[in-house]
Amino acid sequence: MSRSKFLQSLILAVYLGLSGCATMPQQFTLYNKEDRWQGHLDALHETLSADINGLHYSGFYIVSRGTAVTTTPDYLFGFPPFMNNMVDISMNSARATLVAPDGSRLNCSFLFEGQRMLGSCESPSGEKYQLVGGEERPEKK
């Protein structure tokens, strides 16, 4: 194998390895008073899924975003007298809606930082769950 083919293969292998790590779903746990269930967040497709009481809930999430605008005087040219600067801001909070095949819904709000997540989910009937990701998961007793 020539040196250039070897380098191309090496670069491709590193790229595929890194992209595989970046797109792995993140696991989280949903807790209520008595039980806990597992769920997954897929950042690549911006989706969530969880299995609760034999039902598979799945859906999308939206990360909070905003725009900040600052106005500063333009002293150099004088026209226009003020310049606007816009900055896109991506927050660390998200909202999700999950639906099961029987039509049951689950609405979630959570914060995230790196591999950690913390939030809550609630069904329209009032069932509440705490959403926690990135923690050590002790075995259920």
Contacts in CASP RR format, 6 or more apart in sequence:
PFRMAT RR
TARGET T0000
AUTHOR 0000-0000-0000
METHOD contacts of the structure
MODEL  1
MSRSKFLQSLILAVYLGLSGCATMPQQFTLYNKEDRWQGHLDALHETLSA
DINGLHYSGFYIVSRGTAVTTTPDYLFGFPPFMNNMVDISMNSARATLVA
PDGSRLNCSFLFEGQRMLGSCESPSGEKYQLVGGEERPEKK
1 9 0 8 1.000
22 44 0 8 1.000
23 42 0 8 1.000
23 43 0 8 1.000
23 44 0 8 1.000
25 40 0 8 1.000
25 41 0 8 1.000
25 42 0 8 1.000
25 43 0 8 1.000
26 40 0 8 1.000
26 41 0 8 1.000
26 42 0 8 1.000
26 43 0 8 1.000
26 115 0 8 1.000
26 117 0 8 1.000
26 133 0 8 1.000
26 134 0 8 1.000
27 38 0 8 1.000
27 39 0 8 1.000
27 40 0 8 1.000
27 41 0 8 1.000
27 133 0 8 1.000
27 134 0 8 1.000
28 38 0 8 1.000
28 39 0 8 1.000
28 40 0 8 1.000
28 41 0 8 1.000
28 50 0 8 1.000
28 117 0 8 1.000
28 131 0 8 1.000
28 132 0 8 1.000
28 133 0 8 1.000
28 134 0 8 1.000
29 36 0 8 1.000
29 37 0 8 1.000
29 38 0 8 1.000
29 39 0 8 1.000
29 131 0 8 1.000
29 132 0 8 1.000
29 133 0 8 1.000
29 135 0 8 1.000
29 137 0 8 1.000
30 36 0 8 1.000
30 37 0 8 1.000
30 38 0 8 1.000
30 39 0 8 1.000
30 50 0 8 1.000
30 52 0 8 1.000
30 121 0 8 1.000
30 129 0 8 1.000
30 130 0 8 1.000
30 131 0 8 1.000
31 129 0 8 1.000
31 130 0 8 1.000
31 132 0 8 1.000
32 127 0 8 1.000
32 128 0 8 1.000
32 129 0 8 1.000
32 130 0 8 1.000
36 140 0 8 1.000
37 50 0 8 1.000
37 51 0 8 1.000
37 52 0 8 1.000
37 53 0 8 1.000
37 129 0 8 1.000
38 50 0 8 1.000
38 51 0 8 1.000
39 48 0 8 1.000
39 49 0 8 1.000
39 50 0 8 1.000
39 51 0 8 1.000
40 48 0 8 1.000
40 49 0 8 1.000
40 50 0 8 1.000
41 47 0 8 1.000
41 48 0 8 1.000
41 61 0 8 1.000
41 117 0 8 1.000
42 48 0 8 1.000
42 49 0 8 1.000
46 60 0 8 1.000
46 61 0 8 1.000
46 62 0 8 1.000
46 63 0 8 1.000
47 58 0 8 1.000
47 59 0 8 1.000
47 60 0 8 1.000
47 61 0 8 1.000
48 57 0 8 1.000
48 58 0 8 1.000
48 59 0 8 1.000
48 60 0 8 1.000
48 61 0 8 1.000
48 96 0 8 1.000
48 98 0 8 1.000
48 108 0 8 1.000
49 56 0 8 1.000
49 57 0 8 1.000
49 58 0 8 1.000
49 59 0 8 1.000
49 98 0 8 1.000
50 56 0 8 1.000
50 57 0 8 1.000
50 58 0 8 1.000
50 98 0 8 1.000
50 106 0 8 1.000
50 121 0 8 1.000
51 57 0 8 1.000
52 106 0 8 1.000
52 129 0 8 1.000
55 100 0 8 1.000
55 101 0 8 1.000
55 102 0 8 1.000
55 104 0 8 1.000
56 100 0 8 1.000
56 101 0 8 1.000
57 98 0 8 1.000
57 99 0 8 1.000
57 100 0 8 1.000
57 104 0 8 1.000
57 106 0 8 1.000
58 98 0 8 1.000
58 99 0 8 1.000
59 96 0 8 1.000
59 97 0 8 1.000
59 98 0 8 1.000
59 99 0 8 1.000
60 96 0 8 1.000
60 97 0 8 1.000
61 94 0 8 1.000
61 95 0 8 1.000
61 96 0 8 1.000
61 108 0 8 1.000
62 94 0 8 1.000
62 95 0 8 1.000
62 96 0 8 1.000
63 90 0 8 1.000
63 91 0 8 1.000
63 93 0 8 1.000
63 94 0 8 1.000
64 90 0 8 1.000
64 91 0 8 1.000
64 93 0 8 1.000
64 94 0 8 1.000
64 95 0 8 1.000
65 88 0 8 1.000
65 89 0 8 1.000
65 90 0 8 1.000
65 91 0 8 1.000
66 88 0 8 1.000
66 89 0 8 1.000
66 90 0 8 1.000
66 91 0 8 1.000
67 86 0 8 1.000
67 87 0 8 1.000
67 88 0 8 1.000
67 89 0 8 1.000
68 86 0 8 1.000
68 87 0 8 1.000
68 89 0 8 1.000
69 84 0 8 1.000
69 85 0 8 1.000
69 86 0 8 1.000
69 87 0 8 1.000
70 84 0 8 1.000
70 85 0 8 1.000
70 87 0 8 1.000
71 82 0 8 1.000
71 83 0 8 1.000
71 84 0 8 1.000
71 85 0 8 1.000
72 82 0 8 1.000
72 83 0 8 1.000
72 85 0 8 1.000
73 81 0 8 1.000
73 82 0 8 1.000
73 83 0 8 1.000
74 80 0 8 1.000
74 81 0 8 1.000
74 82 0 8 1.000
74 83 0 8 1.000
92 111 0 8 1.000
92 112 0 8 1.000
92 113 0 8 1.000
93 109 0 8 1.000
93 110 0 8 1.000
93 111 0 8 1.000
93 112 0 8 1.000
94 109 0 8 1.000
94 110 0 8 1.000
94 111 0 8 1.000
94 112 0 8 1.000
95 107 0 8 1.000
95 108 0 8 1.000
95 109 0 8 1.000
96 107 0 8 1.000
96 108 0 8 1.000
96 109 0 8 1.000
96 110 0 8 1.000
96 121 0 8 1.000
97 105 0 8 1.000
97 106 0 8 1.000
97 107 0 8 1.000
97 108 0 8 1.000
98 105 0 8 1.000
98 106 0 8 1.000
98 107 0 8 1.000
98 108 0 8 1.000
98 121 0 8 1.000
99 105 0 8 1.000
99 106 0 8 1.000
100 106 0 8 1.000
104 123 0 8 1.000
105 123 0 8 1.000
105 124 0 8 1.000
106 121 0 8 1.000
106 122 0 8 1.000
106 123 0 8 1.000
106 129 0 8 1.000
107 121 0 8 1.000
107 122 0 8 1.000
107 123 0 8 1.000
107 124 0 8 1.000
108 119 0 8 1.000
108 120 0 8 1.000
108 121 0 8 1.000
108 122 0 8 1.000
108 131 0 8 1.000
109 119 0 8 1.000
109 120 0 8 1.000
110 117 0 8 1.000
110 118 0 8 1.000
110 119 0 8 1.000
110 120 0 8 1.000
110 131 0 8 1.000
111 117 0 8 1.000
111 118 0 8 1.000
111 119 0 8 1.000
112 118 0 8 1.000
115 133 0 8 1.000
115 134 0 8 1.000
116 133 0 8 1.000
116 134 0 8 1.000
116 135 0 8 1.000
117 131 0 8 1.000
117 132 0 8 1.000
117 133 0 8 1.000
117 134 0 8 1.000
118 131 0 8 1.000
118 132 0 8 1.000
118 133 0 8 1.000
119 130 0 8 1.000
119 131 0 8 1.000
119 132 0 8 1.000
120 128 0 8 1.000
120 129 0 8 1.000
120 130 0 8 1.000
120 131 0 8 1.000
121 128 0 8 1.000
121 129 0 8 1.000
121 131 0 8 1.000
122 128 0 8 1.000
122 129 0 8 1.000
END
